[in-house]
């Protein structure tokens, strides 16, 4: 684990594989731990240098005020391009999961010279909030149950882990895996204040982030090989969002994980890694 300074902020990064290998940059959803260790290890074994990193206001990266971020989605996209330059591995394969996938889309559009390929996992082509009429919104029943969960004591590591496990069960993910990841996220969070913890555990900073202007209409301008990965049972960003991305990005391949929901399950790591490596 190390810190790289770009655009006036510090970004926490973790690297798998040889420094001389082709770079794949993994933008986290909540934190870098949205990307499973096993997937990063598979990519490294395939001859790549896999670097996962924390977005601003999460993990080891600069944290200021997650409730009122003084930066935009386009700034996060610029961070990705600057990080490729700082790591010396460009152009890089850029991958984003969840809200990190939104960052990746904008980065590929705004900084095309920095990236050679794009992987988008469990994400969509519009900002947080109500989606376009042709895109499926969050599963209403799941969201009702999710938001009915009482907030944990953010100073209590076990309570936070159990809260994450309960949320995973609602979303159709593995509660045990979610519990383990949440405990690791808690250990890496710079403080137990609720805004900081929820930004790390749930990515709530995106609800306050300026995501203008829209980028969906620009998707046909993405000119690099693209892989869209989506869980068949994703209740947060239902599959229709991934299908739309694959239709609107020229030549994109859609990989549907038949047994997956929101997270990449252990059983799908090999399939996802193989598809990413094949993309180049």
Secondary structure as GFF3:
##gff-version 3
##sequence-region A 1 280
A	DSSP	beta_strand	2	6	.	.	.	ID=ss1
A	DSSP	beta_strand	9	16	.	.	.	ID=ss2
A	DSSP	beta_strand	22	27	.	.	.	ID=ss3
A	DSSP	three_ten_helix	32	34	.	.	.	ID=ss4
A	DSSP	alpha_helix	37	45	.	.	.	ID=ss5
A	DSSP	beta_strand	48	53	.	.	.	ID=ss6
A	DSSP	three_ten_helix	66	68	.	.	.	ID=ss7
A	DSSP	alpha_helix	73	87	.	.	.	ID=ss8
A	DSSP	beta_strand	92	97	.	.	.	ID=ss9
A	DSSP	alpha_helix	99	110	.	.	.	ID=ss10
A	DSSP	three_ten_helix	112	114	.	.	.	ID=ss11
A	DSSP	beta_strand	115	121	.	.	.	ID=ss12
A	DSSP	alpha_helix	140	148	.	.	.	ID=ss13
A	DSSP	alpha_helix	157	171	.	.	.	ID=ss14
A	DSSP	alpha_helix	175	188	.	.	.	ID=ss15
A	DSSP	alpha_helix	194	202	.	.	.	ID=ss16
A	DSSP	three_ten_helix	204	208	.	.	.	ID=ss17
A	DSSP	three_ten_helix	216	221	.	.	.	ID=ss18
A	DSSP	beta_strand	225	231	.	.	.	ID=ss19
A	DSSP	alpha_helix	239	248	.	.	.	ID=ss20
A	DSSP	beta_strand	253	257	.	.	.	ID=ss21
A	DSSP	three_ten_helix	266	268	.	.	.	ID=ss22
A	DSSP	alpha_helix	269	279	.	.	.	ID=ss23
###
